[in-house]
């Protein structure tokens, strides 16, 4: 079996082409990885901002409900105090006979 220059060149070109193809695929994979890292970083920053916004909104809603509930309780307490004062002053008012 004779190995001619044509066979050697063909084998070298085949191996070179295979290596070039692998290098191209590797470069594309690295580019995709870099792009994915950038997108993941941006998504993480956005999620962090949204998390802060949601926490602020929850705090605002809780404060709003708390103030409404507190106002209802205060109004009810004032009304009860008014009823007590009315009862107290009715004792001093002369009733028509």
NUGUMAR-526403 format. One record per residue (C-alpha): x, y, z; residue number from 0. Coordinates in steps of 0.5 Angstrom, whole numbers. Layout:
N
+-------+-------+-------+-----+
:    px :    py :    pz : pos :
+-------+-------+-------+-----+
:     X :     Y :     Z : NUM :
...
+-------+-------+-------+-----+
END
This chain:
97
+-------+-------+-------+-----+
:    px :    py :    pz : pos :
+-------+-------+-------+-----+
:     0 :     0 :     0 :   0 :
:     3 :     6 :    -2 :   1 :
:     2 :    13 :     1 :   2 :
:     2 :    18 :    -4 :   3 :
:     2 :    26 :    -3 :   4 :
:    -5 :    26 :    -6 :   5 :
:    -7 :    22 :     0 :   6 :
:    -3 :    26 :     5 :   7 :
:    -6 :    32 :     3 :   8 :
:   -13 :    30 :     3 :   9 :
:   -12 :    27 :    10 :  10 :
:    -9 :    33 :    12 :  11 :
:   -14 :    38 :     9 :  12 :
:   -20 :    33 :    12 :  13 :
:   -17 :    34 :    19 :  14 :
:   -16 :    41 :    18 :  15 :
:   -23 :    42 :    16 :  16 :
:   -26 :    38 :    22 :  17 :
:   -21 :    42 :    26 :  18 :
:   -24 :    49 :    23 :  19 :
:   -31 :    46 :    24 :  20 :
:   -30 :    45 :    31 :  21 :
:   -27 :    52 :    32 :  22 :
:   -32 :    55 :    29 :  23 :
:   -38 :    51 :    33 :  24 :
:   -34 :    53 :    39 :  25 :
:   -33 :    60 :    37 :  26 :
:   -41 :    61 :    36 :  27 :
:   -42 :    57 :    43 :  28 :
:   -38 :    62 :    46 :  29 :
:   -41 :    68 :    43 :  30 :
:   -48 :    65 :    45 :  31 :
:   -46 :    64 :    52 :  32 :
:   -43 :    71 :    53 :  33 :
:   -50 :    74 :    50 :  34 :
:   -54 :    69 :    55 :  35 :
:   -50 :    72 :    61 :  36 :
:   -51 :    79 :    59 :  37 :
:   -58 :    78 :    58 :  38 :
:   -59 :    74 :    65 :  39 :
:   -55 :    80 :    68 :  40 :
:   -60 :    85 :    65 :  41 :
:   -66 :    80 :    67 :  42 :
:   -63 :    80 :    74 :  43 :
:   -62 :    87 :    75 :  44 :
:   -69 :    88 :    72 :  45 :
:   -72 :    83 :    77 :  46 :
:   -69 :    86 :    83 :  47 :
:   -72 :    93 :    81 :  48 :
:   -79 :    90 :    80 :  49 :
:   -78 :    87 :    87 :  50 :
:   -76 :    93 :    90 :  51 :
:   -82 :    97 :    86 :  52 :
:   -87 :    91 :    89 :  53 :
:   -84 :    92 :    96 :  54 :
:   -86 :    99 :    96 :  55 :
:   -93 :    98 :    93 :  56 :
:   -94 :    93 :    98 :  57 :
:   -92 :    98 :   103 :  58 :
:   -96 :   103 :   100 :  59 :
:  -102 :    99 :   100 :  60 :
:  -102 :    96 :   107 :  61 :
:  -101 :   104 :   110 :  62 :
:  -107 :   106 :   106 :  63 :
:  -111 :   100 :   108 :  64 :
:  -108 :   101 :   115 :  65 :
:  -110 :   109 :   115 :  66 :
:  -117 :   107 :   112 :  67 :
:  -118 :   102 :   118 :  68 :
:  -116 :   107 :   123 :  69 :
:  -120 :   112 :   121 :  70 :
:  -126 :   107 :   121 :  71 :
:  -124 :   106 :   128 :  72 :
:  -123 :   113 :   130 :  73 :
:  -130 :   115 :   127 :  74 :
:  -133 :   109 :   131 :  75 :
:  -130 :   111 :   138 :  76 :
:  -132 :   119 :   137 :  77 :
:  -139 :   116 :   135 :  78 :
:  -139 :   112 :   142 :  79 :
:  -136 :   118 :   146 :  80 :
:  -142 :   122 :   143 :  81 :
:  -147 :   117 :   145 :  82 :
:  -144 :   117 :   152 :  83 :
:  -144 :   125 :   152 :  84 :
:  -151 :   125 :   150 :  85 :
:  -153 :   120 :   155 :  86 :
:  -149 :   124 :   161 :  87 :
:  -152 :   131 :   159 :  88 :
:  -159 :   128 :   158 :  89 :
:  -159 :   127 :   166 :  90 :
:  -158 :   135 :   167 :  91 :
:  -164 :   137 :   162 :  92 :
:  -170 :   138 :   165 :  93 :
:  -176 :   134 :   162 :  94 :
:  -182 :   137 :   161 :  95 :
:  -188 :   134 :   165 :  96 :
+-------+-------+-------+-----+
END
